[in-house]
Structure formats: structure tokens, C-alpha cells
Amino acid sequence: MSSELPDEFVGGFEAKVATAMKGMHIPGMSVAIVRDGGIVYARGFGARNLEKNLPATPDTLYGICSCTKSFTALAIMQLFEQGKLDVQDPVGKHLPFKLGSKENPIRIHHLLSMSSGIPNLGLAEVLLGRAFGVEEKWVPASSFDDLMLHVNSAKGEIAAEPGVRYFYFNTGFTLLGEIVARVSKKPYEQYIGEGILKPLKMNRSTFLEEEFEKDLDIMTAYRTQEEAGEAKAVPTRHPFDKFIYATGGLLGSVRELTNYLLANINGGIFQDTRILDASLMEEMHKVQLEVEAFRDTFGDYGKIGYGYGWFVADDFLGHRIVMHGGSTGVSSAQLMFIPDLKIGIAAAANAGQAPMPVLTGALMALMGKDPEKEIPDFEIEKKLGMLAGEYETYRGVNKVSVKKKGSLLYVESEMWGTKTSYPLIPETDKIEDYKFHTISGPGKKALVEFVIDPSGKIDLYMDRNRFHKIR
């Protein structure tokens, strides 16, 4: 572990990471933080390989999943800068793409900004299911011709005119990767390697299985499954497929990803090398399509939406934040940076999801803010943890367990040999009054209420019963 940050920050951050890893069943995770042009913190947590108990390090290679989309977008913008394409080109100019109309075509710009009007067509699910050997969807997806058949047959699926509605469209970035290959006359992974990774000194980052496997510091990918009510980490393989490359196939370390963050923060420059004109980098970091639904996921941070391969919020405590996360279900990553403050964070894990609130909180702390006050998730997590436990009625006649699973509470009980489990849905966003409800029938809700007395004792009221928390 290396750090140039205050001990108070490091201690608080690392405690939150450890708590999140336990709650989210993450075997191994690595984090690196940049500020003012350099790395100020880098550390691995847990195991990159559980069986051998090998530690995660800042140099462990992880699948960075959909964070790859910003690399694909950057490649498109480089080719735009070189005059080899225009972001306003119809997609059909470069590919045998048949969706959309001649009068209002779907353009490269629309694929970059997730504004094509095309909803998810399921190709990623087909490929990931095939890679993991968990479920075959029987959709032809083994050649580029298969891909275009799948896409072009979906004319009836278009849900909006281009530029109007946001749909997270993985296949759009697969198409962008093919455009990069055709315009540059190089395989996509070769272009990214030569045009982005090499100038950024990301020498170990790769798309290729053979290069990944020969590296000495790599993750083992894990999927989480429940057995007898307990979470178990099951080792599996990282998905390698040419049609995943451009949408989510890059593998890298958080240390190397800091070079990428610095290039984005510095207007396209890393050390003495420029990879993109500053004005074009700025275009990538600008909201191209506002998406109100993002407020539920990221927070209420002013104008918020999708840029070119990045999520963007214009008022993150007074500053613009640029970010992207990704997950294949067996690896995950998160990139976040604030350009004008020159701070950023890269994190990756060998499980389904990196803990975004913890990472967002770290940026807030670097800004001099208290994440406990600024991020509702932390207070909500405390409340949920406090309510979880064992409850019983008068003289222990009836008993229930309240268990926290993910971001929800579940009530579990057993009566006369019959076990039941159902979620508690909060009545308010921040659980201010500790009131929840369950679904008691079609269109019917049943109120569930926790009451905390001044001494800290907790009672649970459900239907006719008053339960007392006993542990």
C-alpha cells in the first residue's frame, strides 16, 4: 500500500471498503487515487485468488467491463480528429446497418451517447451466458454477419427517434468498435493498443486471453451463489469474445488506469504525450443527452446524463464529475474524476460490483466534504443494519428474522413447518420514519413499522403482532 493522503482519510476509507466487501461478497478489490497529476493512494484489498490466498494489488489485472466504452469512444474521437470519419456520419455509411430512416438516420453520435432509440437487444447476455456456460440462448452470434443479422432484424424494436430517448445499448459500442476497425484498417484491439494504451504506458492492459493468462498478477473471476442461505464465491473464467471487446472487454490494473484518468483530467495529455485535442476531450465529457432516471442511481447532481462513453453530472457539489462503471457479473470496475479539481479514482474487483457509494464518498472527502452527510446511502445502510436482527413477540411465542440482503430488508419466519420470506419496501427514500410495506395481495399493501425508543430498544409492528428485537 502506498499513500500520500492523511491517516484520517485513509483509515476511514479503508474501513468503508472492508465493510462494503463483506456486505457485497467481494473476494478482492484494488483502488488507486490521483490528485494534481500523480498517484496519491494505491492499494489492494482481499484476495485476487481465494484458493491460493494471493493478495490483490494495485497491479492486479481485472476485467474493467463497460469502462471500456470510454476507450472505444476515445478511439472514435481520434479518428474524427484525423479526418477519417465524422461523428455525424450515419452508421450505415461505415457498416451494413439497416435500422433507422434515411430522413433521420441513426448516426455515430447517437451510438456514442446512447441516444439511438434502440433498446437492449440482448447480445451481451447471449455472449456472457455462452462464455460462462450457464445458459444458451440459441441466438446466432459467432460472426459479424450474425451480429448484423441480429441487429438489422430488430426494426420493430426501435422505441424512439434518434437523439430523444436514452437506452443503454451495449451492441451500439460493438458497432462502434467495428467502425474503428474498418476506418483505421486495423483490428479494434490493435488500434486501441497502438493509439491509446501504448501512449499512456498501459503496457499490461489487454483484450487478449493469451496475454492475460501469462501475466503474473491477475484476478480470478468469481460469481456469487447462495448455498443453504450462505453466499459462496465460485471461481469462473473471465469472458473473452471479439464482440465483447469494444463494449466491455479490456483488462487492466488500477495503477495503469490512473494514466488514463490523468489524460482525461489534463485535456488529452499524459506526461508529454497528447492523445486527443482538448476540445474533443471536452466534448466527450459533456452531457449529450440528459437522463432524469440517473438521479435515482447517481444522485441529484444538476444536469446529468450520458456523454461520449461517459456518465456526466454537472453539479457534483459544485463541480462536474465524469464517471463510468461496469460489471460482467464476475468482475467489475469504476472510474470517476473531477476535471477542474484534478482528482480521480479507479477501482476494480473480481466480483459482480464495485462499491460506488464508497468511491463517491472518497472523492467527497478529498473535496473537504463529509460523505456521511452528503451521501444518503451511508445513512440508509446504517439504518438497515440497525434494524436487522432477531425479533420475538410476548414470551417468545412468535419469532421472525429481519435480514439485510443487498439494499433491502427481508422478513423471514417459520410457522408449522412453513417458511416464508418477503421484502420490506421503504415508504420514503431515506427511511426517515422507519415505515415499510409488504405486498399482501394484488394492489394491496400491508404496513410494517419499526419503532425505536429513547433507550435504543427496537420494536417491529406487523399486522396484529408486536415483535421485540432480542439480538
N, C-alpha and C positions, 0 to 999 in steps of 0.2 A: 504494500500500500504506500502511495506517495500522496502528500497533501501540502499545499501552501495556504490552507484555509484555517480559520480559528478553531481551536479544540472544541469550543461550544457548538459550533456549526456541525463539525464532523461527528461529534458524539450524538447529537440529536438526529442527524440524517441517517447515520448508520443504524441507530436503534429502530427507526421507522422502516428502513429497508429490511432488517431482520424480521420485524413483525409482519410486514407485508409478505415476505417469502413464506413464512409459516402459514399465514392465512390463505395464500393463493397457491400453496403447494409447488413452490419453485425450487428445484434442486440447486441450480447455480445461476448467478447473475453477475454482470460486470457493469461498472459505471465509470465514466470519465467526465470531468467538468472543465470547460475552458473559460478563461477570462482575460481580456486585454492581450490577446494574441498568443496565449500559451496555455498548456495544461496546468491546472492548479489542484486537481484531485484525480486520482485513478486507483481503482481497487476492484478486486473480485470478491464475491461472497459465495459461500457454499461450494458445491461440487460441480465441476464440468462433467464428471463421470462418477456416478454413485457407487458402482460396483468396485472400482479401484480407489474410490475416495480421492480422486485427483482434484485439486482446488481450481476453482475458476480464477482467472487472472485478467488484467486489463488487455492482455494479448490473446485471450481465447477467441477463436473464430466461432461466430454464431450465424445462423441464418437471420438476416435483417428484414426479410419478408417485404411488406409493402413500402418500407422506407426506400426500397429500390426504385419506386416510381419517380422519385425526385431525380435520380441519376438518369433515368430514361428521358424525363422532361429536359434535363440539362443537355443531354445529347441532341435532342431536337433543336434546342435554342442555339447550340453551337453550329449546327448545320444551317440554321436560319442566318446566323451571323456570317457564315461563309458564303451565303447567297445560293445555297443548294436547294433550299425549299423556303416556303413561306408558311407561317402558322395559319394563315387564312386560306391556304390551299384546301380544296375539297379532298377528303380522304381518298376518294375514287381517282384522283389524279395519280396516286402512287401505288394503289392496291386495287385488286378486282373486288371492290366494295360496292354493294348494290343498295344499301339502306339509305333512306332519306330521299329528298326530291331534288331535281335539277334547279328548281327555283330557289330553294332554301337548303342547300346541301349541308351535310354534316362535315365540318372542317377539322383540321388538325387541332385548332384552338379548342374545339368542343371536347375532343378526347382528352386533351391536356387538363382541362378544367372540370371534367366530369359533368359536362353540360350537354351531352349528345342527345339526351332524351331517351336513351336506351337503358332499360333496367338490367339488372344482373341476368346474364344468360346461362350461368351455372358452369361455365367451362372450368373455372378454378376448382370447383367442387368435384368435377369429373376427374381432373388430373390429380388432385390431392388424394381423393379416395383410391384411385388406382395406385398411386405411389405408396400409400400406407397399406394397401391390400385389405382395406376394411369393407369396401362396397364398390361393386362395379355398376356403373350407370348405363352401360351399353350405348354410349354416345360415341360415334367415330371422332377421334381426336388425336390421331397419330401422325398427321401430315398437315402441311399448310393448306392443302386443298380441303382436308377435313375441317380445318378451322374455318375457312371461308364458307364452306357449305353450312356449317352450324350457324354462323353469323348471318349470312345472306338469306337463310330460310326463316329468319325471325322478323320479317317485315311487319307482321301483325302484333309484335311485342312493343313497338315504339310507342311510348306513352306521352311524349311531349315534343313540341318543335325544338330544334336546336337552340341552345342558349337560354332556355326558360326554366328548366327543372333539373335539380341535382339527382343523379343516381350514381352510386359508387360502382363503376363499371370496370372491373378488372381486365376484361378482354380488350377494352379500349387501349390499355397500355401494352398488351401483347401486340396489337396492331401497330402502335407507335414504334415498338421495337423492330417490327418488320420494316417499317418505313426507314428507320435508322440504317438497317442493313442494306436496303435497296439503294438508298440515296448515297450512302458512303461507300457502297460496293465492298463491304466487309461484313463478316458475321457480327451480329449485335454484340456478343460478348467480347470480340476482338476490338471493336470500336470503343466500347466502354473502357476496356483495359488500356488502350493506347491514348485515348482522348481525355480520360478523366482519372483513372486510377494511377497510372504511371506519373503524370504531372503532380499529383497530390501525394506521391510517395506512399500510396496504399498498396504496397508490393505483395502482401499476403492475401489481400482480398480477391475473391474469385467467384465465378459461377460454376466452375468445373469440379465434378466429383473427384476426379483423379488428383487434382491439385489439393483439394481439401483433405482427402484421406492421407496424403503423405506428410501433411503438416503435423508438428509435434504437440501443438496446443489447440485442440479442437473440442467443441462441445459434443456430448452425446445427447441426442434429442430425446425428449420424454413426453409421453402423453399421460394424462392423469385418469385413472379409472377407480371406481369405488368397489371395494370388496368387503362385505359384511359391515357396511357403514363407514369404513375407513378408506381414506384416499391412498392410492398406491401409484408410484411413479413407474411407468412401464417403458423401458428403453425401446426406441424405434429408430427408423432411418429418416434423415432429412430428405425431403423430396427434391430430386434433380430432374428437371424436364425442360427442354428447349422452349416450350410455350409458357413456362413459368418465369424464365429468366427476366424479361423486361418488366413484369408486373410484380415480382417478388422473389427473385432467385439469387440475389447477391449474398455472399457470406463475407463477414468482416469482423474485425475486433473494434472495441470501443476506442482504443488508442488510435488506430488508423482513422476511424470515423471522426475524430476530433479535427483531423486535417481537412476533412470535408466541411465540417461545421465552420472552421476558420475561413475557408474560401467563400462560403456563403455570407458570413458575417462581414468579410472585408470586400464585398462588392466584386467577387470573382477572382480575387488574388490570394494565392497561398505562397508564403515566402516571397520569392521574386518571380513567380510564375502566374500569369493570368490565364484562366481557363474560360472566361466569358466576360464580355463587356459589362460594366457596372449597370448600365441602363437596362440591359436584358435580364440580368440577375434580379434587378428591382422588379421587373415585370413578373418574374416567377413568384416573387414574394408578395404580390398584390392580390387582393381578393378579386377574382374574375367573376365569381357567381356567389351572391350571398345565400346562406343556408341557415334559416332560422332554427332548424332542428338541431344544429350543432350546439346551441346553448344548453340543451339538456345533457350533452356529453362533455363539453369542454368548459362551460361556464358562460356567464353573461358578460362578455368582454367586447362590447361595442360592435362595430361592423365585423362580421365573422363569416367565413366561407372558404371556398377552395380556390387556390391559385393555380400555378402550373406544377403539379406534383407535390404540392404542399397544402396543408390546412393553415389558415391565416386568421388571426384575430387582431383588430386594430387598436384595441384599448385594454390591454392586459396590465391593469394597474398603471395606466398612463403610457404604455409602450406597446408597440406592435410585437407580437410573438408569432413565430413561424415554426411549424411542427409537423411531424408525421409519425405514425406508429404502424405496426404491422404484426401479424401473427399467422402462422400456419397451423396452430394448434399444438405444435411440438417445439416451436421456437418463437421468439418474439423480440421486438426491438422498439425503441422510441428515440427520436431525435427532436430536440427543441432548442430554439435560440432566440435571443432578443437582439436584433442587429444594432440598435443605437447604443445599447449598454455593453455590447461586445461580450456577452456571456452566453453560454450554451451548455447543453448536457446530452450525452449519448449513453444509452443503456441497452443492454441485451440480456436475454435469458434463454435457458434451454427448456422452456415450458411455454404454455399457451399465451401468457400475457405478462408484460412488464407493468409494474405498479405506477400508473400515470400520476395519481394524486401525490405520491411521494416525490416524484421527479419535479412536478409542477411546484410543489412546496419548496424544494431545494432552490429553484430559481427565485421564488419569492423571498426566501431567506437571504439570498445573495443580493437582492434588491433592498434589503433592510426591512422587509415586511415580516409579520408573524403569520406563517401559513396556518396555524391553528385557528386564527381569526378569519383569514381570508378564504380558506377552502372549506366549504360546508362538509365535504366528505369526511374530514377528520373528526369533527364533532359528531356526525352521524354514526361513524364507526364506533366511537366511544359509547354512544347511547345504545347501539345494538349489542355491543359486548357486555354492557352493564345489565341489560335485560335478559340475556341468555342465561340459562341455568335450569335447575330442577325446582318444580313447584308442586305443592300438595294442598288439598282442602283440609277442613277441620278433621283433626285426628288422623290425617293421612289416608282418608278413605279413597279419594281420587287423586291421581298423580299425572302430571304431564311434564314433558321436557320442552324447553324452548331452545332451539339450536340455530346458530348463525351459519348460514350456507351462502357464501359469496356476499352479496349485498342485501340479502333478505333474511328475515327470521322465519323459522318453521316451528309449528307446534306439533309435537309427536306424542301420541298416547296409545295405551293398550287397554282394552276392556273386554273381558270374557273371551280372551284369545284373539281378538280382532285388533290389528294395529292400524292406526291412521296417521297421516302426515299431511299438513296443509300449510301454505304460506300465509304470512301476515302482511297485508298490503298497507303501507303507511297512509294515513288520512291527509298528511301535509308533507311537503318536500323535506323539511328539516326535522320532522318528528318533534315539533315543539311541545305538543300536548300528550305525547305517548299513546295516541289513539291509532288503532289499526282496524282493518276489517278482513273478514274472510268471505268467500262466496258460499252462500248457503243453498243456492238454487238458481235456476235461470233468472237473471236480472235481479237477484236478491243478495243483499249484503248483510252480514252479521257483525256487529260492533265488538271489538276486543280492546280492552283498555288496561294499561298499566298505571298504577298509582304509587308514587314514591313519597313516603312520609318524611318529615324533617330529620329523622334519625337515619334515613337511608334504607329503611326496610321497603321491600317492593311487593305489592300485591298485583295479581292478574285477575281481571274480571272477564269471564266468558259465559255468556248465556246466564244460567242460574247460579253459576259457581264463582266463588271467591277463592283463588289459589294464593298461597303464601310462598315466596321464594325461600327455599331452605338451603341452597348452596349454588 
